[in-house]
Amino acid sequence: MYLAAIATVFFSIPTTPALAQEEILQTESNSPSISAPSDGIYFAEILVRGKPVFQVGSLAKVSARERAKIINRRIASILVQSETVGEVTVKPDSPRKIATLQINNRIIMTVTQQDAEDFGLDIEALAQKWADQLDRAFEKPPLAIDVGQRLYETVRQMLRDTVNNLPSLLGAIVIVGITWGTAQGVRYAAFSWAQQTEGDSSTEILIGRLSYGGIWVLGSIIALGVVGLDFGALLGALGLTSVAIGFSLKDVLSNYISGVILLAARPFRINDQVALGEYEGTIAQIQLRATTMKTYDGRLVYIPNQEVFQASIINNTASPRRRSSVIVGIDYAEGIDKAKQVIERTLDEIDKVEKNPASYILVRELAASRFNFRTSPSARGR
């Protein structure tokens, strides 16, 4: 009776989570076949103080990532509890074809038959190799050596990644070169087509630049795809940062968008005489970011396109004809009719003054010492 009760109590004690998980690994080590992991990762790294030591593979029902996560958690718990770690021991279990790595009788991981097949060693040899690697990783080197090792591992990993990604990088460089040549050709073709069809330099510039930028956007997408960029992750990152980017580049983007609208709507063209707010002069250049104006006194003014887009624009040369007003003063002693005849004769001698509609001459005011005539001829704008 006493023996039966003791046996019942013994077998009813629940196992700890660590041992329960280890039993899962041990049970799955006897599985005859290993299917492809759902996450596509066959091997995952075992880390000690953030440094990779070796890799473990996936098992029948445990992915490599989950298995490495369990082992890394156990190693981290040991390092947290004590600065000095004991020697890693190997406990082979020949009947079950496994071996366990232990520290102070605490199981760290299980080496399975599948591991031995993956790395081409027998179970005990692989377990001893991993134990030696863990022992070396547990040893805390001096600061200078630790820094040197970390620097060496970083450079080595960078070189390894560069060599592994060399075909992708070369492919991306080739795509960039093809994109550059194609963009130059498309811009030239679009600019030539615009010169033949539009006849407006502003529209020609817009078509050429948009074609050039569109080819570069398409080529960049292809080059990033060759490198292996995950566009889903990129779009997610852009979605998270779009608000911050929008606020920080609000003025810049507004100027560019306003420039595109101005080039498309064409409220003025190059060499037009325009009044924009407090500035008046001749349009010298229209770019996507700013409009350049040369004032009548010879100064160059760079006006952001956002201000141009929001300002009231007076285009003095948009119409082929425009009527101007000139104030002419004569003395009271002179005859009004004679003064009108002189003004009309002078206007007739000017080639750009239109005969139809005819100019009109009116007395605008009677000043203290003279008559002020207002002469309004109609002249050709260009």
C-alpha positions as CSV (number, residue, x, y, z in Angstrom):
1,M,0.0,0.0,0.0
2,Y,2.7,2.5,0.9
3,L,4.7,1.7,-2.2
4,A,1.6,2.1,-4.4
5,A,0.8,5.5,-2.8
6,I,4.4,6.7,-3.2
7,A,4.4,5.6,-6.9
8,T,1.0,7.4,-7.5
9,V,2.3,10.6,-5.9
10,F,5.6,10.4,-7.9
11,F,3.9,10.0,-11.3
12,S,1.3,12.7,-10.6
13,I,3.9,15.5,-10.1
14,P,3.6,17.9,-13.0
15,T,6.7,18.6,-15.1
16,T,8.1,22.1,-15.3
17,P,7.6,24.1,-18.5
18,A,11.3,23.8,-19.4
19,L,11.3,20.0,-19.1
20,A,8.0,19.8,-20.8
21,Q,9.4,21.7,-23.8
22,E,12.5,19.5,-23.8
23,E,10.3,16.4,-23.9
24,I,8.6,17.9,-27.0
25,L,12.0,18.2,-28.7
26,Q,13.0,14.7,-27.7
27,T,9.8,13.2,-28.9
28,E,10.0,15.0,-32.2
29,S,13.6,13.9,-32.8
30,N,12.3,10.4,-33.5
31,S,10.0,11.7,-36.2
32,P,10.8,9.9,-39.5
33,S,10.4,12.9,-41.8
34,I,10.9,16.7,-41.5
35,S,8.4,18.8,-43.4
36,A,9.2,22.3,-44.7
37,P,8.7,24.9,-41.9
38,S,5.8,27.3,-42.3
39,D,8.0,30.4,-42.0
40,G,10.5,29.1,-44.6
41,I,13.4,29.2,-42.1
42,Y,15.3,26.0,-41.7
43,F,18.0,27.2,-39.3
44,A,18.1,29.8,-36.5
45,E,21.0,31.2,-34.5
46,I,21.8,30.5,-30.8
47,L,22.9,33.7,-29.2
48,V,25.1,34.4,-26.1
49,R,25.2,38.0,-25.0
50,G,23.8,39.0,-28.5
51,K,26.6,37.2,-30.4
52,P,25.7,34.2,-32.6
53,V,27.4,31.0,-31.5
54,F,26.0,28.3,-33.8
55,Q,22.7,27.4,-35.6
56,V,20.0,24.8,-34.9
57,G,17.6,23.3,-37.4
58,S,13.9,22.8,-37.3
59,L,12.1,19.6,-36.2
60,A,8.9,18.0,-37.2
61,K,6.6,20.1,-35.2
62,V,8.9,22.9,-33.9
63,S,10.3,25.5,-36.3
64,A,13.9,26.5,-36.1
65,R,12.9,30.0,-34.9
66,E,10.8,28.7,-32.0
67,R,13.4,26.2,-31.0
68,A,16.2,28.8,-31.0
69,K,13.9,31.1,-29.0
70,I,13.4,28.5,-26.3
71,I,17.2,27.8,-26.1
72,N,18.1,31.5,-26.1
73,R,15.7,32.1,-23.2
74,R,17.3,29.4,-21.1
75,I,20.8,30.8,-21.8
76,A,19.7,34.3,-21.0
77,S,18.2,33.1,-17.7
78,I,21.4,31.5,-16.7
79,L,23.5,34.6,-17.5
80,V,21.1,36.8,-15.5
81,Q,21.4,34.6,-12.4
82,S,25.2,34.6,-12.3
83,E,28.1,36.3,-13.9
84,T,30.2,33.1,-13.9
85,V,28.8,30.1,-15.7
86,G,29.9,26.6,-15.1
87,E,31.1,24.2,-17.8
88,V,28.7,22.8,-20.3
89,T,28.4,19.0,-20.0
90,V,27.1,16.5,-22.5
91,K,24.7,13.8,-21.4
92,P,24.2,11.2,-24.1
93,D,21.1,9.1,-24.2
94,S,21.9,6.2,-26.6
95,P,18.5,4.4,-26.4
96,R,16.6,7.5,-27.5
97,K,19.4,8.7,-29.9
98,I,19.7,12.1,-28.3
99,A,22.2,14.0,-26.2
100,T,21.5,16.9,-23.8
101,L,23.7,19.9,-23.0
102,Q,23.5,20.8,-19.3
103,I,24.9,23.4,-17.0
104,N,24.7,22.5,-13.2
105,N,22.2,19.7,-14.1
106,R,20.0,22.2,-15.9
107,I,19.1,21.2,-19.4
108,I,20.0,23.9,-22.0
109,M,19.1,22.0,-25.2
110,T,18.7,18.6,-26.8
111,V,20.8,17.4,-29.8
112,T,18.7,15.1,-31.9
113,Q,19.3,12.6,-34.7
114,Q,18.0,15.2,-37.2
115,D,20.7,17.7,-36.0
116,A,23.4,15.1,-36.6
117,E,22.1,14.4,-40.1
118,D,21.9,18.1,-40.8
119,F,25.5,18.8,-39.8
120,G,27.1,15.5,-40.9
121,L,28.3,14.4,-37.5
122,D,27.2,11.8,-35.0
123,I,25.1,12.9,-32.1
124,E,27.9,12.9,-29.4
125,A,30.4,14.6,-31.6
126,L,28.0,17.4,-32.6
127,A,26.9,17.8,-28.9
128,Q,30.5,18.1,-27.8
129,K,31.2,20.6,-30.5
130,W,28.3,22.8,-29.5
131,A,29.3,22.4,-25.8
132,D,32.8,23.7,-26.6
133,Q,31.4,26.6,-28.5
134,L,29.1,27.5,-25.7
135,D,31.9,27.3,-23.1
136,R,34.0,29.7,-25.2
137,A,31.0,32.1,-25.6
138,F,30.3,32.0,-21.9
139,E,33.8,33.2,-21.1
140,K,33.8,36.9,-20.7
141,P,36.9,38.3,-22.4
142,P,38.7,41.6,-21.5
143,L,37.1,44.8,-22.8
144,A,39.7,45.3,-25.6
145,I,39.4,41.7,-26.8
146,D,35.6,41.9,-26.7
147,V,35.6,45.1,-28.7
148,G,38.0,43.6,-31.2
149,Q,35.9,40.5,-31.6
150,R,32.7,42.4,-32.0
151,L,34.4,44.6,-34.7
152,Y,35.8,41.6,-36.4
153,E,32.4,39.8,-36.4
154,T,30.7,42.9,-37.7
155,V,33.1,43.4,-40.6
156,R,33.0,39.7,-41.4
157,Q,29.2,39.7,-41.5
158,M,29.3,42.8,-43.7
159,L,31.7,41.1,-46.1
160,R,29.6,37.9,-46.1
161,D,26.4,39.8,-46.8
162,T,28.2,41.8,-49.6
163,V,29.4,38.6,-51.2
164,N,26.0,36.9,-50.9
165,N,24.2,40.0,-52.2
166,L,26.8,40.7,-54.9
167,P,24.6,39.4,-57.8
168,S,21.6,41.5,-56.6
169,L,23.8,44.6,-56.2
170,L,25.3,44.1,-59.7
171,G,21.8,43.6,-61.1
172,A,20.6,46.8,-59.4
173,I,23.6,48.7,-60.8
174,V,22.8,47.5,-64.3
175,I,19.1,48.5,-63.9
176,V,20.2,52.0,-62.7
177,G,22.5,52.4,-65.7
178,I,19.7,51.3,-68.1
179,T,17.3,53.6,-66.3
180,W,19.6,56.6,-66.7
181,G,20.1,56.0,-70.4
182,T,16.4,55.4,-71.0
183,A,15.4,58.5,-69.0
184,Q,17.8,60.6,-71.1
185,G,16.4,59.3,-74.3
186,V,12.8,59.6,-73.2
187,R,13.3,63.2,-72.0
188,Y,14.9,64.1,-75.3
189,A,12.1,62.5,-77.3
190,A,9.4,64.1,-75.2
191,F,11.1,67.5,-75.4
192,S,11.4,67.2,-79.2
193,W,7.7,66.1,-79.5
194,A,6.6,69.0,-77.3
195,Q,8.6,71.5,-79.4
196,Q,6.8,70.3,-82.5
197,T,3.3,70.1,-81.0
198,E,3.1,72.7,-78.2
199,G,5.2,75.6,-79.3
200,D,5.5,76.7,-75.7
201,S,8.9,76.4,-73.8
202,S,7.2,76.1,-70.4
203,T,5.1,73.1,-71.5
204,E,8.1,71.6,-73.2
205,I,10.1,71.8,-70.0
206,L,7.2,70.2,-68.0
207,I,6.8,67.3,-70.4
208,G,10.5,66.6,-70.5
209,R,10.9,66.7,-66.7
210,L,7.9,64.6,-66.0
211,S,8.9,62.0,-68.5
212,Y,12.4,61.9,-67.0
213,G,11.1,61.6,-63.5
214,G,8.6,58.9,-64.4
215,I,11.3,56.7,-66.0
216,W,13.5,57.1,-62.9
217,V,10.6,56.1,-60.6
218,L,9.9,53.0,-62.6
219,G,13.6,52.1,-62.8
220,S,14.1,52.6,-59.0
221,I,11.2,50.3,-58.3
222,I,12.7,47.6,-60.5
223,A,16.2,48.0,-59.0
224,L,14.8,47.8,-55.5
225,G,12.9,44.6,-56.5
226,V,16.2,43.1,-57.8
227,V,17.9,43.9,-54.5
228,G,15.1,42.0,-52.7
229,L,13.2,44.9,-51.0
230,D,9.9,43.9,-49.4
231,F,7.5,46.5,-50.9
232,G,4.9,45.6,-48.3
233,A,7.2,46.5,-45.5
234,L,8.3,49.6,-47.4
235,L,4.7,50.8,-47.9
236,G,4.0,50.1,-44.2
237,A,6.9,52.2,-43.1
238,L,5.9,55.0,-45.5
239,G,2.4,54.8,-44.1
240,L,3.7,55.2,-40.6
241,T,6.0,58.1,-41.4
242,S,3.9,59.9,-44.1
243,V,2.5,62.3,-41.6
244,A,5.9,63.4,-40.3
245,I,7.3,63.6,-43.8
246,G,4.3,65.6,-44.9
247,F,4.7,68.1,-42.1
248,S,8.5,68.4,-42.6
249,L,8.4,68.8,-46.4
250,K,5.1,70.6,-46.6
251,D,6.6,73.8,-48.1
252,V,8.9,72.0,-50.5
253,L,6.2,69.7,-51.8
254,S,3.8,72.6,-52.1
255,N,6.3,74.5,-54.2
256,Y,6.8,71.5,-56.6
257,I,3.1,70.8,-56.9
258,S,2.4,74.5,-57.5
259,G,5.2,74.5,-60.2
260,V,3.5,71.6,-62.0
261,I,0.2,73.3,-62.0
262,L,1.7,76.6,-63.2
263,L,3.5,74.9,-66.0
264,A,0.3,73.0,-67.0
265,A,-2.1,75.9,-66.7
266,R,0.3,78.5,-68.2
267,P,-1.0,81.8,-66.8
268,F,2.3,83.3,-68.2
269,R,5.2,82.2,-70.4
270,I,8.9,83.0,-70.6
271,N,9.5,86.6,-71.7
272,D,6.0,87.7,-70.6
273,Q,5.8,91.0,-68.7
274,V,4.0,90.1,-65.4
275,A,3.0,91.8,-62.1
276,L,3.2,89.3,-59.2
277,G,2.3,91.0,-55.9
278,E,4.9,93.6,-55.2
279,Y,7.1,92.5,-58.1
280,E,6.8,93.5,-61.8
281,G,9.1,92.5,-64.7
282,T,9.8,90.0,-67.4
283,I,9.6,86.2,-66.7
284,A,13.1,84.8,-67.2
285,Q,12.7,81.2,-66.1
286,I,9.9,78.8,-64.9
287,Q,11.2,75.9,-62.7
288,L,9.3,73.3,-60.7
289,R,10.4,75.0,-57.4
290,A,10.5,78.7,-58.2
291,T,9.9,81.3,-60.9
292,T,12.6,83.7,-61.9
293,M,11.6,87.3,-62.8
294,K,13.8,90.1,-64.1
295,T,12.5,93.4,-62.9
296,Y,12.6,96.5,-65.1
297,D,15.6,97.9,-63.2
298,G,17.6,94.7,-64.0
299,R,17.3,92.7,-60.8
300,L,16.6,89.0,-60.7
301,V,13.8,87.9,-58.3
302,Y,13.3,84.2,-57.3
303,I,9.7,83.7,-56.3
304,P,8.6,80.4,-54.8
305,N,5.9,78.8,-56.9
306,Q,3.6,78.5,-53.9
307,E,3.5,82.3,-53.6
308,V,3.1,82.7,-57.4
309,F,0.2,80.2,-57.4
310,Q,-1.6,82.1,-54.5
311,A,-0.9,85.6,-55.9
312,S,-3.0,87.7,-58.2
313,I,-1.2,87.6,-61.6
314,I,-1.4,90.5,-64.0
315,N,0.0,89.5,-67.4
316,N,0.7,92.6,-69.4
317,T,1.6,90.8,-72.6
318,A,-0.9,87.9,-72.7
319,S,-3.2,89.8,-75.1
320,P,-1.9,90.7,-78.6
321,R,-3.4,94.2,-78.0
322,R,-3.6,96.4,-74.9
323,R,-4.6,100.0,-74.3
324,S,-2.2,102.2,-72.3
325,S,-2.8,105.6,-70.7
326,V,-0.4,108.5,-70.9
327,I,-0.8,111.9,-69.1
328,V,0.3,114.9,-71.2
329,G,0.3,118.5,-69.7
330,I,0.1,121.7,-71.7
331,D,0.1,125.3,-70.7
332,Y,-3.1,127.3,-70.5
333,A,-1.8,129.7,-73.2
334,E,-1.7,126.9,-75.8
335,G,-4.7,125.9,-77.7
336,I,-6.5,122.7,-76.9
337,D,-7.3,121.8,-80.5
338,K,-3.7,122.4,-81.5
339,A,-2.4,120.2,-78.7
340,K,-4.8,117.4,-79.7
341,Q,-3.5,117.6,-83.3
342,V,0.1,117.3,-82.2
343,I,-0.6,114.3,-80.0
344,E,-2.6,112.5,-82.7
345,R,0.1,113.1,-85.3
346,T,2.7,111.8,-82.9
347,L,0.7,108.6,-82.3
348,D,0.2,108.1,-86.0
349,E,4.0,108.0,-86.4
350,I,4.4,105.1,-84.0
351,D,4.2,101.7,-85.8
352,K,2.9,99.7,-82.9
353,V,-0.1,101.9,-82.2
354,E,-3.2,100.4,-83.7
355,K,-5.4,102.4,-86.0
356,N,-8.5,100.4,-85.0
357,P,-9.7,100.9,-82.4
358,A,-8.7,104.5,-82.5
359,S,-6.9,106.3,-79.7
360,Y,-8.9,108.9,-77.7
361,I,-7.6,112.1,-76.1
362,L,-9.5,113.6,-73.2
363,V,-9.0,116.5,-70.8
364,R,-8.4,114.7,-67.5
365,E,-8.1,117.7,-65.1
366,L,-7.5,121.4,-65.0
367,A,-4.4,121.8,-62.9
368,A,-3.1,125.1,-61.3
369,S,-0.9,125.9,-64.3
370,R,-1.8,123.6,-67.1
371,F,-4.2,121.3,-68.8
372,N,-3.7,117.5,-68.2
373,F,-4.7,115.4,-71.2
374,R,-5.2,111.6,-70.9
375,T,-4.2,109.8,-74.0
376,S,-5.1,106.2,-74.4
377,P,-3.7,104.5,-77.5
378,S,-4.3,100.9,-78.4
379,A,-1.0,99.1,-79.1
380,R,0.2,95.6,-80.0
381,G,1.3,93.7,-77.0
382,R,4.3,91.9,-78.5
